[in-house]
Amino acid sequence: MGFQVGDTVVHWVYGLGEITGHEERALMGESQLYFVVKVQDMNVWVPADRQVASRLRRPTPAKEFSKLFAILRGPTGALSQDRRERKAQLRAQLAGGGAESICHVIRDLTTLQQQKSLNDDDQTMLKKARGLLTREWGYSLEIGPAQAEADLYQLLTKP
């Protein structure tokens, strides 16, 4: 997956950004090439190695968002009742960085929220996942963040 300066990408942790350059950096005595990715108001250095595909991906194309909408409207997955196990479960799900995983987390936590109050970790995870998805959604479908958030709310609350 060849990335170039100017490409819009999704970082597996920080979300939508743009490759603004590449730099050679030395870490523990070894020099390596890094992509500089601007995500909102910060720069993230991503190693340009064989594992770059697990750290960066292209934004989901607009035509594939129907699959994401189906996940958001779909049946809820099982979440652990134990808050520590649930936190680990959700983190593992988000670790892949894919839009599908983000949608599963949003759907499952939103359903849990309708059943009971979310703890601080769950609230933080839901807020982060919604932010990641709506920024990519807005970019891919060429709509503003407020519209993406409103559309997401509509999908999650529609019977």
C-alpha positions in Angstrom: 0.0 0.0 0.0 2.0 2.9 -1.3 1.3 6.2 0.5 2.5 9.5 -0.7 2.7 13.1 0.6 -0.7 14.7 0.2 -2.7 11.4 0.7 -5.6 11.5 3.1 -5.3 8.5 5.4 -6.9 7.1 8.6 -4.5 6.5 11.5 -5.6 3.5 13.5 -5.6 5.5 16.8 -6.0 9.2 15.9 -8.3 8.9 12.8 -8.5 11.0 9.7 -5.4 12.9 8.7 -3.1 13.9 5.8 0.4 12.8 5.0 2.4 16.1 5.0 5.9 14.7 4.6 8.3 12.0 5.4 11.4 12.1 7.5 14.4 10.0 8.3 14.6 9.6 12.1 17.0 7.7 14.3 15.6 5.6 17.1 17.9 3.6 19.4 20.7 4.1 16.9 18.8 2.9 13.9 17.6 5.2 11.1 14.2 4.7 9.6 11.8 6.5 7.3 8.6 7.9 8.9 5.5 9.4 7.4 4.5 12.6 9.0 0.7 12.6 9.4 -1.2 15.7 10.4 -4.3 14.8 12.4 -6.3 17.8 13.4 -3.8 20.0 15.2 -1.0 17.5 15.8 1.6 15.6 13.9 2.1 11.8 14.2 5.2 10.0 13.0 4.3 6.6 11.5 7.1 4.2 10.5 7.1 3.5 6.8 7.8 -0.2 7.3 6.1 -3.5 6.5 3.6 -2.8 9.2 2.4 0.5 7.9 -0.8 -1.1 6.6 -1.8 -1.9 10.2 -1.2 1.7 11.2 -2.6 3.7 8.2 -5.4 3.0 5.8 -7.2 4.8 3.1 -10.6 6.4 4.1 -13.6 4.2 3.4 -15.0 5.1 0.0 -18.5 6.7 -0.1 -20.1 3.7 -1.9 -19.0 1.3 1.0 -20.7 3.4 3.7 -23.9 1.4 3.1 -22.1 -1.6 4.7 -21.2 0.5 7.7 -24.8 1.8 8.0 -26.0 -1.9 8.1 -23.6 -2.6 11.0 -24.9 0.4 12.9 -28.5 -0.7 12.4 -27.7 -4.4 12.9 -28.0 -6.6 15.9 -26.0 -5.8 19.0 -23.0 -7.8 19.8 -22.5 -9.3 23.3 -20.5 -7.1 25.7 -19.2 -8.3 29.0 -21.1 -7.2 32.0 -17.7 -6.8 33.9 -16.4 -3.3 33.2 -12.8 -4.4 33.0 -13.4 -7.2 30.6 -15.7 -4.9 28.6 -12.9 -2.3 28.4 -10.4 -4.8 27.2 -13.0 -6.2 24.7 -13.7 -2.8 23.2 -10.0 -1.8 23.1 -9.2 -5.0 21.2 -12.0 -4.3 18.8 -10.8 -0.8 18.1 -7.1 -1.9 17.8 -7.7 -3.0 14.2 -8.5 0.6 13.2 -11.1 -0.4 10.6 -14.3 1.5 10.1 -16.3 -1.7 10.6 -14.8 -2.2 14.1 -15.5 1.4 15.0 -19.2 0.9 14.0 -19.5 -2.3 16.1 -18.2 -0.4 19.1 -20.5 2.5 18.6 -23.6 0.3 18.0 -22.9 -1.9 21.0 -22.1 0.9 23.5 -25.1 2.9 22.3 -27.3 -0.1 22.9 -25.8 -0.6 26.4 -26.3 3.2 27.1 -30.0 2.7 26.4 -30.1 0.0 29.0 -28.1 1.6 31.7 -25.7 4.5 32.4 -22.3 4.1 31.0 -19.2 4.3 33.2 -16.5 6.8 32.5 -14.4 4.4 30.3 -17.4 3.4 28.2 -18.4 7.0 27.7 -14.9 8.0 26.7 -14.7 5.0 24.3 -18.0 5.9 22.7 -17.1 9.5 22.3 -13.8 8.6 20.7 -15.3 6.1 18.4 -18.1 8.5 17.3 -15.5 11.2 16.6 -13.3 8.8 14.6 -16.3 7.7 12.5 -18.0 11.0 11.9 -14.7 12.7 10.7 -14.2 9.9 8.2 -17.9 9.9 7.3 -17.8 13.6 6.7 -14.7 13.3 4.5 -15.9 10.4 2.5 -19.5 11.6 1.9 -18.4 15.2 1.6 -20.7 16.5 4.4 -20.0 18.6 7.5 -19.3 17.1 10.9 -22.6 18.2 12.3 -24.5 16.5 9.5 -22.5 13.3 9.9 -23.2 13.3 13.6 -27.0 14.0 13.0 -27.0 11.1 10.4 -25.3 8.8 12.9 -27.8 9.7 15.6 -30.7 9.0 13.2 -29.2 5.6 12.3 -28.8 4.6 15.9 -32.2 5.7 17.1 -34.3 4.6 14.1 -36.3 1.4 15.0 
